[in-house]
Amino acid sequence: MRIPFLQRPRDYALEPLTIADSPAVSVLHREDFVRPWTDGEFAALLAQDTVFGYAVRETGQGAKPPVGFVLARLAAGEGEILTVAVARAHRRQGLGWRLMDAVLRQLHAQRAEALFLEVDETNMAAIALYRGLGFREVGKRPNYYRSPEHGPTGALVMRRDLR
Ligand SMILES: CC(C)(COP(=O)(O)OP(=O)(O)OC[C@H]1O[C@@H](n2cnc3c(N)ncnc32)[C@H](O)[C@@H]1OP(=O)(O)O)[C@@H](O)C(=O)NCCC(=O)NCCS
């Protein structure tokens, strides 16, 4: 039997990532990366002056863990995406775009010259997101990643000009 139902679109809020988010984002990271980062590694990165990030949460009653996050670094006028992930159940709703846009805005405000990232050449979702945000390929590192699914794969180095 088919049961129709209405699902209200979810509401989300974006805010700066803090050290307190480290355990929750390490859980999200583990979902998607072959070499997951521990909460201690996230906490150590977030303790650095050059590192910043954003978390996105569902709004509503009570404190909720992030359903997506981005971590970035700004050093010597150049930004770098360290990692970005959105929980599977929350994808294709614009959250990855929002997280990346928040980093671009912050770097722009801080007069950074460009934002760089590395992405697995087989990661079509992320590459489509980055191209849509104006990133272009500026290099390739062969055999950079290794996954049980794809074996050794290359990394694309992408750059987004900010000036
Ligand atoms: C990459 C990732 C962060 C995208 O997050 P998301 O919230 O689903 O992305 P958005 O909804 O903001 O998508 C923005 C645009 O990116 C592109 N895109 C995102 N996912 C895509 C997919 N699966 N296939 C094709 N294009 C995709 C589309 O152009 C999309 O716009 P549209 O929905 O209007 O077509 C998410 O897939 C993820 O967490 N992946 C696992 C971790 C990862 O690979 N991180 C990147 C490592 S470098």
The ligand as an SDF file (V2000), in Angstrom:
LIG
                    3D

 48 50  0  0  0  0  0  0  0  0999 V2000
   31.0210   16.6370   -1.9250 C   0  0  0  0  0  0  0  0  0  0  0  0
   29.9370   16.8950   -0.8740 C   0  0  0  0  0  0  0  0  0  0  0  0
   30.5250   17.7100    0.2850 C   0  0  0  0  0  0  0  0  0  0  0  0
   28.8010   17.7240   -1.5480 C   0  0  0  0  0  0  0  0  0  0  0  0
   27.8680   18.0670   -0.5230 O   0  0  0  0  0  0  0  0  0  0  0  0
   26.3340   18.3650   -0.8550 P   0  0  0  0  0  0  0  0  0  0  0  0
   25.7500   19.0770    0.3070 O   0  0  0  0  0  0  0  0  0  0  0  0
   25.6480   17.1310   -1.3050 O   0  0  0  0  0  0  0  0  0  0  0  0
   26.4800   19.3470   -2.1110 O   0  0  0  0  0  0  0  0  0  0  0  0
   25.3990   20.4320   -2.5960 P   0  0  0  0  0  0  0  0  0  0  0  0
   24.0160   19.9400   -2.3580 O   0  0  0  0  0  0  0  0  0  0  0  0
   25.7530   21.7460   -2.0370 O   0  0  0  0  0  0  0  0  0  0  0  0
   25.6900   20.4090   -4.1650 O   0  0  0  0  0  0  0  0  0  0  0  0
   26.0890   21.5870   -4.8740 C   0  0  0  0  0  0  0  0  0  0  0  0
   26.3820   21.1910   -6.3060 C   0  0  0  0  0  0  0  0  0  0  0  0
   27.4720   20.2520   -6.3530 O   0  0  0  0  0  0  0  0  0  0  0  0
   27.2440   19.2930   -7.3840 C   0  0  0  0  0  0  0  0  0  0  0  0
   27.0380   17.9640   -6.8000 N   0  0  0  0  0  0  0  0  0  0  0  0
   26.9280   17.6400   -5.5010 C   0  0  0  0  0  0  0  0  0  0  0  0
   26.7710   16.3120   -5.3390 N   0  0  0  0  0  0  0  0  0  0  0  0
   26.7720   15.7820   -6.5780 C   0  0  0  0  0  0  0  0  0  0  0  0
   26.6470   14.4510   -7.0760 C   0  0  0  0  0  0  0  0  0  0  0  0
   26.4720   13.4010   -6.2600 N   0  0  0  0  0  0  0  0  0  0  0  0
   26.7210   14.2690   -8.4100 N   0  0  0  0  0  0  0  0  0  0  0  0
   26.8820   15.2960   -9.2560 C   0  0  0  0  0  0  0  0  0  0  0  0
   26.9980   16.6010   -8.8430 N   0  0  0  0  0  0  0  0  0  0  0  0
   26.9500   16.8240   -7.5230 C   0  0  0  0  0  0  0  0  0  0  0  0
   25.9750   19.7460   -8.1060 C   0  0  0  0  0  0  0  0  0  0  0  0
   26.3560   20.6560   -9.1140 O   0  0  0  0  0  0  0  0  0  0  0  0
   25.2370   20.4640   -6.9810 C   0  0  0  0  0  0  0  0  0  0  0  0
   24.3060   21.3940   -7.4250 O   0  0  0  0  0  0  0  0  0  0  0  0
   22.7910   20.8810   -7.7480 P   0  0  0  0  0  0  0  0  0  0  0  0
   22.3430   20.0490   -6.5650 O   0  0  0  0  0  0  0  0  0  0  0  0
   22.0320   22.1560   -7.9060 O   0  0  0  0  0  0  0  0  0  0  0  0
   22.9010   20.0610   -8.9950 O   0  0  0  0  0  0  0  0  0  0  0  0
   29.2980   15.5690   -0.3790 C   0  0  0  0  0  0  0  0  0  0  0  0
   28.9610   14.7770   -1.4980 O   0  0  0  0  0  0  0  0  0  0  0  0
   30.2190   14.7580    0.5290 C   0  0  0  0  0  0  0  0  0  0  0  0
   30.2580   14.9790    1.7410 O   0  0  0  0  0  0  0  0  0  0  0  0
   30.9600   13.8180   -0.0490 N   0  0  0  0  0  0  0  0  0  0  0  0
   31.8450   12.9410    0.7510 C   0  0  0  0  0  0  0  0  0  0  0  0
   33.0430   13.6920    1.2840 C   0  0  0  0  0  0  0  0  0  0  0  0
   33.8470   14.2980    0.1560 C   0  0  0  0  0  0  0  0  0  0  0  0
   34.0080   13.7050   -0.9080 O   0  0  0  0  0  0  0  0  0  0  0  0
   34.3960   15.4890    0.4100 N   0  0  0  0  0  0  0  0  0  0  0  0
   35.2400   16.1770   -0.5640 C   0  0  0  0  0  0  0  0  0  0  0  0
   36.6630   15.7320   -0.4060 C   0  0  0  0  0  0  0  0  0  0  0  0
   37.7600   16.7360   -1.3900 S   0  0  0  0  0  0  0  0  0  0  0  0
  1  2  1  0
  2  3  1  0
  2  4  1  0
  2 36  1  0
  4  5  1  0
  5  6  1  0
  6  7  2  0
  6  8  1  0
  6  9  1  0
  9 10  1  0
 10 11  2  0
 10 12  1  0
 10 13  1  0
 13 14  1  0
 14 15  1  0
 15 16  1  0
 15 30  1  0
 16 17  1  0
 17 18  1  0
 17 28  1  0
 18 19  1  0
 18 27  1  0
 19 20  2  0
 20 21  1  0
 21 22  1  0
 21 27  2  0
 22 23  1  0
 22 24  2  0
 24 25  1  0
 25 26  2  0
 26 27  1  0
 28 29  1  0
 28 30  1  0
 30 31  1  0
 31 32  1  0
 32 33  2  0
 32 34  1  0
 32 35  1  0
 36 37  1  0
 36 38  1  0
 38 39  2  0
 38 40  1  0
 40 41  1  0
 41 42  1  0
 42 43  1  0
 43 44  2  0
 43 45  1  0
 45 46  1  0
 46 47  1  0
 47 48  1  0
M  END
$$$$
